[in-house]
Amino acid sequence: MPSLSISFPAYNEEANIGKAIEDAVRVASQLAADFEVIVVNDGSADRTSEVVREYMARYPQVRLIEHEVNQGYGAAVFDGLVGGVKEWAFFTDGDLQFVLDELAELWALRQEADLIIGYRAPRRDPFIRKLNGWGWTWLTNVLFGYVSRDVDCAFKLLSRQVIDTVGPRVASRGATFSAEFLARAKQMGFAFREVPVTHLPRTAGSQTGAKLSVILRAFWEMFLFRIKMWREKAHSS
């Protein structure tokens, strides 16, 4: 049975991260004999780090990666993926908006694809976030060809080969991280599978990422990445 790494990016998630860790340990132990649970504390101002350390004392499989200052969502996801040592890596958010038991459905497909990625069906977020997400996914698929029906869905299972091969080619550590990672993986010929997953309303903590400045910067970074890929193709031909 392959080994499994589960990672969570976390920013001010003290109210949620304990339950997320408990769910991760329970689910991972059902799927793999050898597993680890990694929390990347992205410069939280609350007790996220202290809560994680309490669970580290209870479960030897739990690890903590600390960002002394907030580096952004993409950086936290990236560090959780590359910080793992297991054969397969799964990441999701620590805000309890996903049903972690559904990882079993992705795990069952690991022999059929290199990346098994969820899409929220339906997405349980405020209207403006759903609108932003729809526009972002549409733009990604227009610029790079179809890569996913829900680019930023934080419910993805990847082989270590994908992380080791694609990771060094991904420059973004911000809002464009997932789009760039998936576009690179597609470019390199890795196989994808998509699976519908349950999405729940957030019940604690606060959402980030909907600020106009963040959105505008993300769109600008996306266009720069598209130009970069065009130039790479021109130079290689």
N, C-alpha and C positions, 0 to 999 in steps of 0.2 A: 504494500500500500504506500503510495507516495506521501511525502511529508507536506505539511501545510503551514503557511504563515498567514495570520489575519492581522491587519493593521488598521488603525483609526487615526486620522488627523483630528486634533481636538483643540479648540480655542474657546475658553471659558465654558467648559462643559461639565463643571463639577456636579451638577444635578443629574446628569445623564450617564457619565462615563462609567460609573460603578456597575450599573445594570448592563451596559454594553459589554464590559469585560466579562461579567458572569455569563451572559449569553454566548460570548465568543468561546470561552473555555468549555462550556457545555456542548455547543455544536461541534467545535473542532475535535473534541474527544470522541464524538460519535463517528467522525469521518476519517480521522487519521490517528495512528498510534503516536506519531512524532509530530508535534505542532508547537507553535509559539504564537503569542498574542502581543502585538507591539502597539503602544500608544505614542504618538508624536505630539507632545504638548507644545503648541506653537505660540509660546510667549504669553500664556494665559495670565490674566490678572486676578483670577479667583483661585480656588483650592484644587483645580484639576490635577496638578502634580501630586499634591498630598494624597488625594483619593487614589490615584494610580499606585502610589507607593504602598498604601495600605493593602491593596490587592496583590502586589508583588510579594508581600510577606505571606500571603495565603497560597498563592499559586506560583510555583517556580517557572512556569512557562511564560509568565507575563514580564514584559520588558518595557522600559520607558526611554524614549529619545527626547531630549530637552532642547528647545530653541529658546535661548535666553531672551530674544526679542522676536516679535511677530514677523515671520518671513512670508506669510501668505499661504493660501490653501494648496496651491500647486507644489510648493516647496515641502509642505508637510506630507502630502501624498507621496511625492518622490522619495523622501527620506525614509518613509515607512516601507516602501517597496524595496529599495536598494539596501535597506538596513536588515532585511530578512535574510535567512540562510536556508530556507526550505525549498523544496522542488516546485511548489506552487504557491502563489501569493494572491491573497484576496484582500481587497480594501473596501471599506464602507465608512460612512460617517458615524461619529459618536453621539449623534443627536436622537437616536432611537426612532428615526422615521422609516426604517426598513425592518423587515422580519428576518432575523438572521437565520432562522431555520430554513429559509428558502435557499441558502447557500448549497444545500444538498442537491437541489435541482441543477445548479451549475456544475457542481463537483461530478455529477453523473455523466456529464458531457465532456470531460477533460480529455478523453481519448479521441474525440471528434474534432477538436479545435485547439488552437494555441491561446486564444482569448475568448472567454465566455463572459458576455457582458449583459447586464440587465437593462431593461427599460421600464420606467414607471408606468403602471397601467391600472388606474390613471394616476396622474401626479396630484398630490394633496398639498398644494402650496397656494399662497395668495395669488390673485390673478396676475399681478404685475410680474411676479417671479415666473409664472407659467408662460407668460407672453415673452419674457426675455429668453427663457429656455428654448421655446419653440423657434424664435428668431435665430438664436445661436446655432442650434442644430441645423436649421435650414441653410444658414450661411456656410457652415462647415461642409455640408454635403454638396453645395454648389461649387465651392472653391476647390475641393479635393476629390470630387466624386463621392458616391455614397460610402460612408463609413459607419454610421449608426443612426438609429431612429431616436436616440436620447443620449447625446454625446456626453453630457456631464452627469449622467446617472452614476451615483457613487455605490455601485454594486457590481464589481468587476473581479473576475478570476483570471489570472495570467500565469503562464508557465515561467519558470526562472529563465529559460532561454530567451523568451520575449523581453524580459526586463534587462537581462545582460546585453542583449543585442540592440534593442531600441533605446533603452535608457540613456546611453552616452550620446545619442543623436538628438535628444530633446533638450532644447535650450531654455524653454519657458519654465519658470517656477511660479507663474502667476495664474490668472484666470484661464489662459489658453492652454494650460498643461495637458488636459485630457484630449482636447482637439488635436494638438500637435502629436501627442503620443499615438493616438489612433491613426492619424494620417501617415505617420512614419511606419507604423506596423503594417498598414495596408500596402504602402510603397515597397516594403521588404518582403511581401508575399506571405505573411502569416495568416492563418485561417481563423475566421471569426464565427461565433455563434451568438445569437441574441435570444434572450429569455425574458418574458414578462415577469415583473416582480411587484409585490405589494408595496405601496407607499402610504405612509401615515402622516397625519398632521403633527407638527412639532408641538409638544406639550410643555417643554421647559427650555430655558436658555433663549438666546436670540440669534436670528439668522443674519448672515453677513453676505456681502457680494452684490447687493442691489443698488449701490450708490452709483449715480450717474458718472462720476469720474472713473470708477472701476470699470463700468461697462464700456465707456468710450476708449479707455486705454486697452481693453481687451480686444475690441474691434480693430484698433490700430495695429496691435501686435499680430493679430490674425492675418491682416493684409501683408505685413512685413514678412511673415512666415511663408505666405503663398509666393511672394516674389523670390524669397530665398530658394524655395523648391524649384521654381522655374529656372533660376540661374544654375542650380546644381544640375538640372537635366540638360541645359544647354551646354554646360562645360563637359558633361560626360558623353555627349553625342559627337 
